[in-house]
Amino acid sequence: MKFNTSLLHGNFSGDKITGATNTPIYQSNAFEHQSAEELENIFHNHAPGFAYTRINNPTVEAFERRINFLEGGIGTIACASGMAAIANALLNILKSGDEIVSSPSIFGGTLGLFRNFEDFGIRTRYAAETSPESFKEKITHDTKAFFVETIGNPKLDVANIQAIADVAHAGKIPFIVDNTVATPFLVKPISLGADIVIHSSSKYINGSGNSISGLIVDGGTFQWEEGRYPDLAQAQKRYGKFAYLSKLRSDLFRNLGACLAPMNAFLNSIGLETLGIRMERLCSNALTLAEFLDGNPKISMVNYPGLKGSQWHELAKKQFGGYYGAILTLRVGRKENAFKIINHLRYAVNAANIGDSRTLVIHPASTIYAYASAAEKENAGVYDDLIRISVGLEDVEDIIRDFSEAIDKIQV
Ligand SMILES: *Cc1c(COP(=O)(O)O)cnc(C)c1O
C-alpha cells in the first residue's frame, strides 16, 4: 500500500454493525458486560474489551490502529494532547535519579515539561547540537532515554534518526522521536531505528486545528534490561514485546487520566485521511515561499531545510525523500519589524499553532518561549527578530503577495 492508500485503508474498519463508513463516535464513559467474570478478565488484561473510556474506547482505538499502521508500530496509545503523550511516554520509563539526553532545539512546552521533571528528580541534559556525536557526549550511567524532534520546532534543524538510534542502542538507551513537524509523510522514524514515536496530532494529522490530541507509537523492538529498567523488564517477562504498552496502559496512562475524548479521536481520524495530499501541497507552498523570500534585502535570514543553503539540506533530502516540511522562519532585524510584519498580514493568522489549513505566523520569543531562559531560547534558535510561519493550503501566489506587502512596510 502506498502512502495515500494507507491513510484510507490501513487498519481502517468503519462500523461492522451498521455498515457506517466512518467509525462512530462512542460517546460513552463505560461499557456494560454480561458477567462479572467478563469484566474481571478485561481488568486483568486476560481478555480484550472495553471497560471505561479513560483506559480505552472504540472510537479512540480505531484512530490508534490507523496511526499504528501508518508509523509501523506494534501498538499505539492516544492521549489528550501532545504534551500528555510526551509526559506519559517518558514517565513510563523514568524514575527519580534517571536522566534524559535531549536535542537542544525542542518545542517550548516540552522544555517546560523537562523543567517540571526536575522537581521529581529527573534531569535532562541537552546535547550541544542535534548530532549523534553531541548525544554521545552527554550519556552517563543514569541516561535512560534519548529524546529528539525529527525537525526541531522552531529551529528547523534535522535529526539524523538512524545515526542517533545507533548511539542510543550502543548505550542500551531507548530512543524517543517527536515526529510532529515531519509527520509520517516525510519519514517513519521506527523504520530508521527509533523505539517510540510521539505526535502532537493536534497539528498536521488533524490538519484543521479543531482538536488537541497526542500519540505514542511503540516499535516494540527495545530490550528492557533487568538492571536498568526493572519494571519494564518484569513486564517483558509477561507481555514480551508488548511490555512498554501494557505497562503504560494498565498503569501510568490510566492513572494520569489524560485520555483522548472520542469526539476528538473522530475528528483526527477524518483529518488523517487527507494528510498526504495536504502535506504535498503544504511542502510545495513552503518551498515556493522560502525561495521567494530568500535574498529579499529586508530579511536577514530565511531558514528552511528545503533551501540549498541550509546546513540541514543534504540530510533532509536524503531522509525525507524530497519534501522538507511546511514550517519556515524569518529573521527581520528587530522585534519591532517582526511585530509590524505580523500586524500587516492579511491572510496569515497570528496564532500559537502549526499545521492548520490556514497559514499561521507567530513571534516565538514573546509567546511560546516567553518563559524560557536566554540559553534555552538560543538553543531553540529563537531570536527577538524571528517570525515562524506555518504555511497553509492557500494558493501560493496569495501567500507570497501577503508576505511581500507586509515586508514592504518595514525599514531595515
Ligand atoms: C505542539 C507540539 C507539541 C505539544 O502538543 P499539544 O498537542 O499542543 O499538547 C509537542 N511537540 C511539538 C513538536 C509540537 O509542535
The ligand as a MOL file (V3000), in Angstrom:
LIG
                    3D

  0  0  0     0  0            999 V3000
M  V30 BEGIN CTAB
M  V30 COUNTS 15 15 0 0 0
M  V30 BEGIN ATOM
M  V30 1 C 2.5430 21.3480 19.5900 0
M  V30 2 C 3.6800 20.4600 19.8290 0
M  V30 3 C 3.7220 19.6410 20.9690 0
M  V30 4 C 2.6530 19.6840 22.0330 0
M  V30 5 O 1.4400 19.2090 21.5370 0
M  V30 6 P -0.0110 19.6560 22.1270 0
M  V30 7 O -0.9380 18.8300 21.3230 0
M  V30 8 O -0.1330 21.1340 21.8890 0
M  V30 9 O -0.0020 19.3220 23.5630 0
M  V30 10 C 4.7990 18.7850 21.1170 0
M  V30 11 N 5.7940 18.7410 20.2060 0
M  V30 12 C 5.7950 19.5180 19.1080 0
M  V30 13 C 6.9320 19.4210 18.1450 0
M  V30 14 C 4.7430 20.4140 18.8800 0
M  V30 15 O 4.7550 21.1940 17.7890 0
M  V30 END ATOM
M  V30 BEGIN BOND
M  V30 1 1 1 2
M  V30 2 1 2 3
M  V30 3 2 2 14
M  V30 4 1 3 4
M  V30 5 2 3 10
M  V30 6 1 4 5
M  V30 7 1 5 6
M  V30 8 2 6 7
M  V30 9 1 6 8
M  V30 10 1 6 9
M  V30 11 1 10 11
M  V30 12 2 11 12
M  V30 13 1 12 13
M  V30 14 1 12 14
M  V30 15 1 14 15
M  V30 END BOND
M  V30 END CTAB
M  END
